[in-house]
Amino acid sequence: MAETVALAFGAWLHPSLLLILGTLAIPFLRGRVQQGYRLLLALVFLWVVWTIAPGTYGSLRFLGLDLVAGRVDTLSLVFAYVFSLITVIGTIYSLHVKDNVQHVAAFLYAAAAVGVVLAGDLVTLYVFWELMMLASVWLIWRRRTPQSYAAGMRYLLVHSASGMLLLGGIALFYFQTGSLAFEQIDIAGPAFYLILIGFMINAAVPPLHAWLSDAYPEATVTGAIFLSALTTKTAVYVLIRGFPGTELLIWMGAVMALWGVVYAVLANDIRRLLAYHIISQVGYMVAGVGMGTAIALNGSAAHAFTHILYKALLFMGAGAVIHMTGKSKLTELGGLYKYMPYTFLLYMIGAFSISAFPLFSGFVSKTMVLEAAAVDYRMWIWLMLSMASAGTFLHTGLKLPYFTFLGKDSGLRPQEAPWNMLLAMAIAAFFCVFIGVYPAWLYGLLPAPVDYNAYTLDHLFWELQLLLFTGLGFFVLLKHVGGEARISLDTDWLYRRALPATARRVRDRGGAAWQGLLTLARRGIAGFVTGLARHHGPRSLLAGTWPTGSMVLWVAIILAGSLLIYYV
Amino acid sequence: MSHFLEYLVRHARPLTWVMLALMALLVIADALIPTGYGRFPFDTIGGFGALYGFVSCVLIIVVSKLLGYAFLYRREDYYDDALPDGRPRAGAPESPEPRDG
């Protein structure tokens, strides 16, 4: 067996294993050497991932289980490709950061995410799933504020719950089917739902989404790039693989797309606004998974690919503003275009992409999901997703940049972001435009052959009108769309407020009840003690003789007894 | 680069008119040129996208703000009393560095 293992891993280097091993050296390096090493490691990781040939690698039997560390097909590859690409971009963006914990955490997180999408069995998937959680939480904690510590703790708790459900589901699935292979989950019963809910928590499907908008805005500036790219998109991958055509997901996805939009109206923190738009965008992908047709699944995968790049770009733009000004609220920002013009323009490329303007990447992927809804004649889904599209441009393309970079002068006079941040944003921006102009490149990577043209007259007319007249609405209502210095309640209120308050009430009320019970018990015990004193106390009947007297009596009785037994 | 942006900002008013004119042209073009799609009843209505975009935008803002004022908005320190004494604790070293990533 040892030979099998050696052969399997010797013949094929798992990219995650490479990255994890490579990460070990980071704490021992300093300064420029370390920067160079991190960049090199990310580039090698990119190269290894992009050169994997499809196939099955790293199969082994372990503890009687059939494990497959590397199931490489077109579906897993398209996700692995973009994960490795964003690892390079994120590394460049965080080149200036001097915090080894973050560097190690980010690489382990990326390795785990690639591990999940390459996992051919559910046990391997579960291990990487948990590693992803354990690594990513450090990207939140290392912001080193009380808020980030608390948010990270909640993030950890929610994802532990997701992992627990997943593990329970996997165990049931194994008992039911006798197989651990990760293919479409088509069994009835609790295993189906446990695994589905575990996946849905990571995909941030409402009402299980609040961990995302709670934690991401509290993460470090650079860590948020990795967070925005990896967790929800691995969840989209496992949903595509495990639950294509699950009708429920269509509606959940459409609700999700609008949910994020509504909360983005209320958001004041720029990264919280963007975090709500992750939820909204992942809604398109989840809806695509629910439709389950070839074009819908292609659309979900394509949208995940473009989304990772433009969302990272948006988070990088917002992060650059926070890094340079120390402020993150729309009410405290404004007029920055004079001081951070490149950040502004690069951010806008991301904004046009997420809004699905023609010639930007979102257009070629989002219209694919919409087209999938259209060919199935799902009118309401189509209208809901289109409305969410309008909302996306409204916030990410208009509200955030207007009140951050334009609008009233906030008096802030920051410098332009450092070169490495701008370079990372420029690379992401390049891909946003490149994919928009030359979609065939992306379509060539998708799981199923693509027979779809985004640039039809109808799509162009529809998207352009939708977006431009959304812009009209924005400027008409300009006085009412700015940020307000408030926060808004979301479903995390349940575990941040309602449950603790209930627990306190139970403790207070329950405490009183317990006291009453104790009083009653004490009364009983007091009666017992009085009785005892009456019979055995110093003035009682039994205390009439001295202990020596009673001892002599008992000895006499025992002697008499033994005498009797002896004679009998 | 900032000169270019300054130029755009200085000429915001004429640029707005150019934009509005383009938008009007777009709607007219959509009304005149048939696109060949007819899957939904509104596919053939020229300018429906413009109407839907504008209505969506207004609806999203109005409904969200109503929800905000009626139920969801809270003051900014609403959750702060749940923080660990309002200062860093285990896992959170002494000096917060909000500026650095």
Boltz contact constraints between the chains, C-beta under 6 A:
constraints:
  - contact:
      token1: [A, 97]
      token2: [B, 101]
      max_distance: 6.0
  - contact:
      token1: [A, 141]
      token2: [B, 91]
      max_distance: 6.0
  - contact:
      token1: [A, 144]
      token2: [B, 92]
      max_distance: 6.0
  - contact:
      token1: [A, 144]
      token2: [B, 93]
      max_distance: 6.0
  - contact:
      token1: [A, 144]
      token2: [B, 96]
      max_distance: 6.0
  - contact:
      token1: [A, 144]
      token2: [B, 97]
      max_distance: 6.0
  - contact:
      token1: [A, 145]
      token2: [B, 96]
      max_distance: 6.0
  - contact:
      token1: [A, 146]
      token2: [B, 83]
      max_distance: 6.0
  - contact:
      token1: [A, 146]
      token2: [B, 88]
      max_distance: 6.0
  - contact:
      token1: [A, 149]
      token2: [B, 91]
      max_distance: 6.0
  - contact:
      token1: [A, 149]
      token2: [B, 92]
      max_distance: 6.0
  - contact:
      token1: [A, 150]
      token2: [B, 83]
      max_distance: 6.0
  - contact:
      token1: [A, 220]
      token2: [B, 101]
      max_distance: 6.0
  - contact:
      token1: [A, 221]
      token2: [B, 101]
      max_distance: 6.0
  - contact:
      token1: [A, 222]
      token2: [B, 101]
      max_distance: 6.0
  - contact:
      token1: [A, 261]
      token2: [B, 60]
      max_distance: 6.0
  - contact:
      token1: [A, 262]
      token2: [B, 64]
      max_distance: 6.0
  - contact:
      token1: [A, 265]
      token2: [B, 64]
      max_distance: 6.0
  - contact:
      token1: [A, 266]
      token2: [B, 64]
      max_distance: 6.0
  - contact:
      token1: [A, 266]
      token2: [B, 68]
      max_distance: 6.0
  - contact:
      token1: [A, 326]
      token2: [B, 98]
      max_distance: 6.0
  - contact:
      token1: [A, 326]
      token2: [B, 99]
      max_distance: 6.0
  - contact:
      token1: [A, 337]
      token2: [B, 5]
      max_distance: 6.0
  - contact:
      token1: [A, 338]
      token2: [B, 2]
      max_distance: 6.0
  - contact:
      token1: [A, 341]
      token2: [B, 1]
      max_distance: 6.0
  - contact:
      token1: [A, 341]
      token2: [B, 2]
      max_distance: 6.0
  - contact:
      token1: [A, 341]
      token2: [B, 5]
      max_distance: 6.0
  - contact:
      token1: [A, 374]
      token2: [B, 39]
      max_distance: 6.0
  - contact:
      token1: [A, 379]
      token2: [B, 40]
      max_distance: 6.0
  - contact:
      token1: [A, 387]
      token2: [B, 56]
      max_distance: 6.0
  - contact:
      token1: [A, 390]
      token2: [B, 53]
      max_distance: 6.0
  - contact:
      token1: [A, 390]
      token2: [B, 56]
      max_distance: 6.0
  - contact:
      token1: [A, 390]
      token2: [B, 57]
      max_distance: 6.0
  - contact:
      token1: [A, 391]
      token2: [B, 60]
      max_distance: 6.0
  - contact:
      token1: [A, 394]
      token2: [B, 57]
      max_distance: 6.0
  - contact:
      token1: [A, 457]
      token2: [B, 35]
      max_distance: 6.0
  - contact:
      token1: [A, 458]
      token2: [B, 35]
      max_distance: 6.0
  - contact:
      token1: [A, 458]
      token2: [B, 37]
      max_distance: 6.0
  - contact:
      token1: [A, 461]
      token2: [B, 30]
      max_distance: 6.0
  - contact:
      token1: [A, 462]
      token2: [B, 49]
      max_distance: 6.0
  - contact:
      token1: [A, 464]
      token2: [B, 26]
      max_distance: 6.0
  - contact:
      token1: [A, 465]
      token2: [B, 26]
      max_distance: 6.0
  - contact:
      token1: [A, 465]
      token2: [B, 49]
      max_distance: 6.0
  - contact:
      token1: [A, 465]
      token2: [B, 50]
      max_distance: 6.0
  - contact:
      token1: [A, 465]
      token2: [B, 53]
      max_distance: 6.0
  - contact:
      token1: [A, 466]
      token2: [B, 49]
      max_distance: 6.0
  - contact:
      token1: [A, 466]
      token2: [B, 53]
      max_distance: 6.0
  - contact:
      token1: [A, 468]
      token2: [B, 23]
      max_distance: 6.0
  - contact:
      token1: [A, 469]
      token2: [B, 50]
      max_distance: 6.0
  - contact:
      token1: [A, 469]
      token2: [B, 53]
      max_distance: 6.0
  - contact:
      token1: [A, 469]
      token2: [B, 54]
      max_distance: 6.0
  - contact:
      token1: [A, 470]
      token2: [B, 53]
      max_distance: 6.0
  - contact:
      token1: [A, 470]
      token2: [B, 57]
      max_distance: 6.0
  - contact:
      token1: [A, 472]
      token2: [B, 54]
      max_distance: 6.0
  - contact:
      token1: [A, 473]
      token2: [B, 54]
      max_distance: 6.0
  - contact:
      token1: [A, 473]
      token2: [B, 57]
      max_distance: 6.0
  - contact:
      token1: [A, 473]
      token2: [B, 58]
      max_distance: 6.0
  - contact:
      token1: [A, 477]
      token2: [B, 61]
      max_distance: 6.0
  - contact:
      token1: [A, 481]
      token2: [B, 61]
      max_distance: 6.0
  - contact:
      token1: [A, 485]
      token2: [B, 76]
      max_distance: 6.0
  - contact:
      token1: [A, 486]
      token2: [B, 73]
      max_distance: 6.0
  - contact:
      token1: [A, 487]
      token2: [B, 74]
      max_distance: 6.0
  - contact:
      token1: [A, 487]
      token2: [B, 76]
      max_distance: 6.0
  - contact:
      token1: [A, 488]
      token2: [B, 68]
      max_distance: 6.0
  - contact:
      token1: [A, 488]
      token2: [B, 72]
      max_distance: 6.0
  - contact:
      token1: [A, 488]
      token2: [B, 73]
      max_distance: 6.0
  - contact:
      token1: [A, 489]
      token2: [B, 72]
      max_distance: 6.0
  - contact:
      token1: [A, 496]
      token2: [B, 79]
      max_distance: 6.0
